[in-house]
Amino acid sequence: MAPSSPSSTLSEEYPCTESGRPAPQTPDWYTLFTSLPKKEDFQSLLDEVKATLRTEISALGTSLTALETRVQALGSQGPNPHCPALQATEAHSRHIQDLRLHIEDLDNRSRRHNIRVRGCRESDTPEDARATLTPIFNRILGRPRDARIYMDRAQKALRPKPPSGAPPRDLICHIQDFQLKEEIMRKARTERTRRIEGQAMELYNDLSHLTLQARRALTTALQEAQIRYRWQFPFALSARQGTTEAVIRTPQDVLAFQEALNLPRTPILDWTACPLNECLTGRPTQRTIQQGPDRDAPRTHHRLIDPKE
């Protein structure tokens, strides 16, 4: 038997139509349907997705729980839990303020025996100052002109001698007997300005420069309202209006002081924020504020207590 030719084999595998072209093959539908995903396949895929989501949601829930625990722990630590250094800085600021108030108190205590006389003529030596002040104090006390008053020292305020015709420098003296000094000041308060030996004089307690500078706005307001005030120790400013008494010891007392006495709410110098060398010397410290068009111009920088804030 003769072998079949390639053309006959091709025609058997791929039957041809009358035109000689290969006839289209009928798809194997059973094979196709059996290869499609079944319900079990979809269920398996769904179970796998659910398991993955459960794992991820569980991990997310754990993270949220840990975060909530940390937030609660931070919230229980105070207003600034995120910055313990800030809390330490605030504590240091309070301690420094207490020290500054204590320094001011000591400075003014060291001057309790002093009397500052304004309007007294210029003198050349401490002996001249004593000779000038002794009859003035004796006249206030109602004693003989030459009665002995023991003064450890008497000197002019530490500033340059004024030119001719300008007001003289204040004269400051230290009286040994504190009770005598207090009696002089008590009698001097009955008349603000006294004319003695042709000179208009005023007597004041000798206070530090910082004390006077910081409370100047308050004392001016008290004088305008005709409210009497006095200085206390531990150092404070006390004023009374009728039955109402108000006291300032720290800058935080300013607002309550003004409200109690119905004073205008004007900004007050924060005396605990002034440079320490200015507190001791009375000379303003010049600082350069690097802001604005005149940032290179030196200016005195102080923080004000503004009751309106």
C-alpha positions as CSV (number, residue, x, y, z in Angstrom):
1,M,0.0,0.0,0.0
2,A,1.4,3.3,-1.0
3,P,2.0,5.9,1.7
4,S,-0.4,8.8,1.9
5,S,0.7,12.1,0.7
6,P,1.1,15.1,2.9
7,S,-1.8,16.8,1.2
8,S,-4.1,14.0,2.0
9,T,-3.0,14.0,5.6
10,L,-3.6,17.8,5.8
11,S,-7.1,17.4,4.4
12,E,-8.0,14.8,7.0
13,E,-6.8,17.0,9.9
14,Y,-8.2,20.2,8.5
15,P,-11.2,19.5,6.3
16,C,-11.6,22.0,3.5
17,T,-14.7,23.5,2.0
18,E,-15.4,23.3,-1.7
19,S,-13.4,26.5,-2.3
20,G,-10.4,24.8,-0.9
21,R,-10.2,26.9,2.3
22,P,-10.0,25.2,5.8
23,A,-13.4,24.7,7.4
24,P,-13.9,26.6,10.8
25,Q,-13.4,24.4,13.8
26,T,-16.2,24.0,16.4
27,P,-15.0,25.1,19.9
28,D,-14.9,22.5,22.7
29,W,-17.6,24.1,24.9
30,Y,-17.3,21.5,27.6
31,T,-13.6,22.2,28.0
32,L,-14.3,26.0,28.1
33,F,-17.0,25.7,30.7
34,T,-15.0,23.4,32.9
35,S,-12.1,25.8,32.9
36,L,-14.3,28.8,34.1
37,P,-14.0,29.7,37.9
38,K,-16.5,27.9,40.0
39,K,-18.4,29.0,43.0
40,E,-15.9,27.4,45.3
41,D,-13.1,29.5,43.6
42,F,-15.0,32.7,44.2
43,Q,-15.7,31.7,47.8
44,S,-12.0,30.9,48.3
45,L,-11.0,34.2,46.9
46,L,-13.5,36.0,49.0
47,D,-12.3,34.2,52.2
48,E,-8.7,35.1,51.4
49,V,-9.7,38.8,50.9
50,K,-11.6,38.8,54.2
51,A,-8.7,37.2,56.1
52,T,-6.3,39.8,54.7
53,L,-8.6,42.7,55.6
54,R,-9.2,41.3,59.1
55,T,-5.4,41.1,59.7
56,E,-4.8,44.6,58.5
57,I,-7.8,46.1,60.4
58,S,-6.6,44.3,63.6
59,A,-3.1,45.8,63.2
60,L,-4.6,49.2,62.6
61,G,-6.8,48.8,65.7
62,T,-3.8,47.9,67.8
63,S,-1.9,51.0,66.5
64,L,-4.9,53.2,67.3
65,T,-5.2,51.8,70.8
66,A,-1.5,52.4,71.4
67,L,-1.8,55.9,70.1
68,E,-4.8,56.6,72.3
69,T,-2.9,55.4,75.3
70,R,0.0,57.7,74.6
71,V,-2.3,60.7,74.0
72,Q,-4.1,60.0,77.4
73,A,-0.7,59.7,79.1
74,L,0.5,63.0,77.6
75,G,-2.8,64.7,78.5
76,S,-2.4,63.7,82.1
77,Q,1.0,65.3,82.4
78,G,-0.2,68.9,82.3
79,P,-0.6,71.8,79.8
80,N,2.9,71.4,78.2
81,P,3.5,67.6,78.2
82,H,5.2,67.7,74.9
83,C,8.0,69.9,76.2
84,P,9.4,69.2,79.7
85,A,12.1,71.7,79.0
86,L,9.5,74.5,78.7
87,Q,8.1,73.5,82.1
88,A,11.6,73.7,83.5
89,T,12.1,77.1,81.9
90,E,8.8,78.4,83.4
91,A,9.9,77.2,86.8
92,H,13.3,78.9,86.4
93,S,11.5,82.1,85.4
94,R,9.4,82.0,88.6
95,H,12.5,81.5,90.7
96,I,14.3,84.3,88.9
97,Q,11.3,86.6,89.5
98,D,11.3,85.7,93.2
99,L,15.1,86.5,93.4
100,R,14.6,89.8,91.6
101,L,11.8,90.8,94.0
102,H,14.0,89.8,96.9
103,I,16.9,91.9,95.5
104,E,14.6,94.9,95.2
105,D,13.4,94.4,98.7
106,L,16.9,94.2,100.0
107,D,18.0,97.3,98.0
108,N,15.1,99.4,99.4
109,R,15.6,98.0,102.9
110,S,19.2,99.2,102.8
111,R,17.8,102.7,102.2
112,R,15.3,102.8,105.1
113,H,17.4,105.2,107.1
114,N,17.7,107.6,104.2
115,I,15.9,110.8,103.5
116,R,15.9,112.4,100.0
117,V,15.6,116.2,100.1
118,R,14.7,117.9,96.9
119,G,15.2,121.6,96.3
120,C,18.1,122.1,98.7
121,R,20.9,124.2,97.3
122,E,24.1,122.7,96.0
123,S,26.8,122.1,98.6
124,D,30.5,121.4,98.1
125,T,31.3,118.9,100.9
126,P,29.4,116.4,103.1
127,E,30.0,118.8,106.1
128,D,28.2,121.5,104.2
129,A,25.3,119.1,103.5
130,R,25.0,118.2,107.2
131,A,25.1,121.8,108.2
132,T,22.4,122.6,105.7
133,L,20.1,119.7,106.6
134,T,20.3,119.8,110.4
135,P,18.4,123.1,110.9
136,I,15.9,122.0,108.2
137,F,15.1,118.8,110.1
138,N,15.0,120.5,113.5
139,R,12.5,123.1,112.1
140,I,10.3,120.2,110.9
141,L,10.5,118.5,114.3
142,G,10.0,121.8,116.2
143,R,13.3,121.5,118.0
144,P,16.1,124.1,118.5
145,R,17.9,124.9,115.3
146,D,21.3,123.5,116.5
147,A,19.9,120.3,118.1
148,R,22.2,117.4,117.3
149,I,21.1,115.0,114.6
150,Y,23.5,112.1,113.9
151,M,24.0,111.5,110.2
152,D,26.4,108.8,109.0
153,R,26.6,110.5,105.6
154,A,25.0,113.1,103.4
155,Q,25.7,113.5,99.8
156,K,24.2,114.7,96.5
157,A,22.6,112.3,94.1
158,L,25.1,110.6,91.8
159,R,24.7,112.5,88.6
160,P,26.7,115.4,87.0
161,K,26.4,118.8,88.7
162,P,23.6,120.8,86.9
163,P,24.4,124.0,85.0
164,S,23.7,127.4,86.6
165,G,20.0,128.1,86.8
166,A,19.0,124.4,86.6
167,P,17.3,122.6,89.5
168,P,19.8,121.3,92.1
169,R,20.5,117.7,92.6
170,D,18.7,115.8,95.4
171,L,20.4,115.6,98.7
172,I,20.5,112.2,100.3
173,C,21.3,111.6,104.0
174,H,21.5,108.6,106.3
175,I,20.2,109.2,109.8
176,Q,21.4,106.8,112.5
177,D,18.2,106.8,114.5
178,F,15.4,105.2,112.5
179,Q,12.6,106.4,114.8
180,L,13.9,109.9,114.4
181,K,13.9,109.6,110.6
182,E,10.3,108.2,110.7
183,E,9.2,111.1,112.8
184,I,10.7,113.6,110.4
185,M,9.0,111.9,107.4
186,R,5.7,111.7,109.3
187,K,5.6,115.4,110.1
188,A,6.9,116.3,106.6
189,R,3.9,114.5,105.0
190,T,1.5,117.1,106.4
191,E,2.8,119.6,103.8
192,R,4.1,118.4,100.5
193,T,6.3,121.4,99.8
194,R,7.9,123.4,102.6
195,R,9.6,126.7,102.3
196,I,12.6,126.8,104.6
197,E,15.2,129.5,104.7
198,G,14.0,130.8,101.3
199,Q,14.1,127.4,99.6
200,A,11.1,125.3,98.5
201,M,11.9,121.8,99.7
202,E,10.3,118.4,99.4
203,L,11.2,115.3,101.5
204,Y,10.9,111.7,100.2
205,N,11.8,108.2,101.2
206,D,15.0,107.1,99.3
207,L,14.0,104.3,97.0
208,S,15.8,102.5,94.2
209,H,15.7,103.8,90.7
210,L,14.0,100.7,89.4
211,T,11.3,101.0,92.1
212,L,10.5,104.6,91.2
213,Q,10.7,104.0,87.4
214,A,8.4,100.9,87.5
215,R,5.7,102.4,89.7
216,R,5.8,105.9,88.3
217,A,2.7,105.4,86.2
218,L,0.8,104.1,89.3
219,T,2.0,106.8,91.7
220,T,1.1,109.4,89.1
221,A,-2.4,108.0,88.8
222,L,-2.7,107.9,92.6
223,Q,-1.7,111.5,92.9
224,E,-4.1,112.6,90.2
225,A,-6.9,110.7,91.9
226,Q,-5.8,112.2,95.3
227,I,-5.3,108.7,96.8
228,R,-2.8,108.5,99.6
229,Y,-0.2,105.7,99.3
230,R,2.8,104.5,101.2
231,W,5.7,101.9,100.9
232,Q,5.7,98.8,103.0
233,F,8.2,96.0,103.9
234,P,8.5,93.3,102.6
235,F,8.5,95.8,99.8
236,A,5.2,96.7,98.5
237,L,3.1,99.7,97.4
238,S,0.0,100.2,99.5
239,A,-2.9,102.6,98.8
240,R,-6.3,103.2,100.5
241,Q,-9.4,104.8,99.2
242,G,-12.2,105.0,101.8
243,T,-12.4,101.5,103.3
244,T,-10.7,99.9,100.3
245,E,-7.0,99.0,100.5
246,A,-5.0,97.6,97.7
247,V,-1.4,96.3,97.7
248,I,1.1,95.7,94.9
249,R,4.0,93.3,95.5
250,T,4.5,91.6,92.1
251,P,3.7,92.7,88.5
252,Q,0.8,90.2,88.6
253,D,-1.0,92.4,91.2
254,V,-1.3,95.5,88.9
255,L,-4.7,94.7,87.4
256,A,-6.4,93.9,90.7
257,F,-4.8,97.1,92.2
258,Q,-6.2,99.3,89.4
259,E,-9.6,97.7,89.6
260,A,-9.9,98.0,93.4
261,L,-9.1,101.8,93.3
262,N,-10.8,102.6,90.0
263,L,-7.6,103.7,88.4
264,P,-7.1,104.0,84.6
265,R,-5.7,100.8,83.1
266,T,-2.4,102.0,81.8
267,P,0.6,99.8,80.8
268,I,3.1,99.4,83.7
269,L,6.8,98.5,83.4
270,D,7.4,94.9,84.3
271,W,10.2,95.5,86.9
272,T,11.1,91.8,87.1
273,A,12.0,91.8,83.4
274,C,14.4,94.7,83.4
275,P,18.1,93.9,83.0
276,L,19.7,93.3,86.4
277,N,22.6,95.8,85.9
278,E,19.9,98.5,85.2
279,C,18.2,97.6,88.5
280,L,21.5,98.1,90.4
281,T,22.9,101.1,88.6
282,G,19.7,102.9,87.5
283,R,21.1,103.3,84.0
284,P,19.0,101.9,81.1
285,T,20.5,99.1,79.1
286,Q,20.6,99.8,75.3
287,R,19.6,96.9,73.1
288,T,19.2,96.5,69.4
289,I,15.9,95.1,68.3
290,Q,16.3,93.4,64.9
291,Q,13.0,94.4,63.5
292,G,11.6,97.2,61.4
293,P,13.2,99.8,59.3
294,D,15.3,101.2,62.2
295,R,16.6,97.9,63.3
296,D,20.2,99.2,63.6
297,A,19.2,102.0,66.0
298,P,19.8,101.3,69.7
299,R,16.8,101.6,71.9
300,T,15.8,100.6,75.4
301,H,13.9,97.4,75.5
302,H,11.5,96.7,78.4
303,R,8.4,94.5,78.7
304,L,5.2,96.3,79.7
305,I,2.3,94.9,81.7
306,D,-0.7,95.9,79.7
307,P,-4.0,95.4,81.7
308,K,-6.0,95.6,78.5
309,E,-4.5,92.4,77.2
